[in-house]
Amino acid sequence: MPAVNDTPSSKAFPVPEIIPIFPLPNVVLFPDTYLPLHIFEPRYRDMVADAGREGACIGMALFKQGWESRYYGNPPIFPLGCVGRMTHIEPLQDGRSNLILQGVSRYTIEEEFFDARYRKAKITLEPSEPFQSIPEGSMRATLTALAMRYLQSQKADTLCRLVNDEAMTDRVLVNGLSSCLDLTPLEKQFLLEADSLHQQTRRLIDLLKFKLDSETQLSGWG
């Protein structure tokens, strides 16, 4: 039985040291968020079945550029991803399934294994202490104001109400926005790889400013 990662982020839910890796070209999972997945490829059906017996954890990872020609092999992936806990599995016909992953913690790949039909990796969980709150109180206000402006322009009323929820922790707010905003996969990977919640927030603010400036320029040309 592999050793279990023992960091503050894994106390509530132990994460095995070796986990299945599910790489995709357009999905980045963040801690504190939920990701619905439809599993249909035979190798990933095996992955879900094995994960259900061995810790209920799956590591989401983003493919690096040029993955298309090697999709059915093992194209290179970004070494930093997020562990998801399988919180719901709905079996379907022919072995397919729908499942929901809950983002638990960021991880870094130490070693990859290709002896199964799907990829596995020995991982180290990232410490969670720097990701609890934003040091500067005004930064949350700046982020919230920019997010509200952008979401209102997109007529995303439901998300606007969530952003205004003062009971939401800084970490949940920042990870939730990082996940749900219409950013590119590489932009989301850029956010996930931030060294701290403070840096992730700064990056998110810069991305929102860029989007809002782009909208202003486009409307000016109209």
Secondary structure, 3 states (H helix, E strand, C coil): CCCEECCHHHCCCCEECEEEEEEECCCCCCCCCEEEEEECCHHHHHHHHHHHHCCCEEEEEEECCCCHHHCCCCCCECCEEEEEEEEEEEECHHHCEEEEEEEEEEEEEEEEECCCCCCEEEEEECCCHHHCCCCCHHHHHHHHHHHHHHHHHCCCHHHHHHHCCCCCCHHHHHHHHHHHCCCCHHHHHHHHCCCCHHHHHHHHHHHHHHHHHHHHHHHHHC
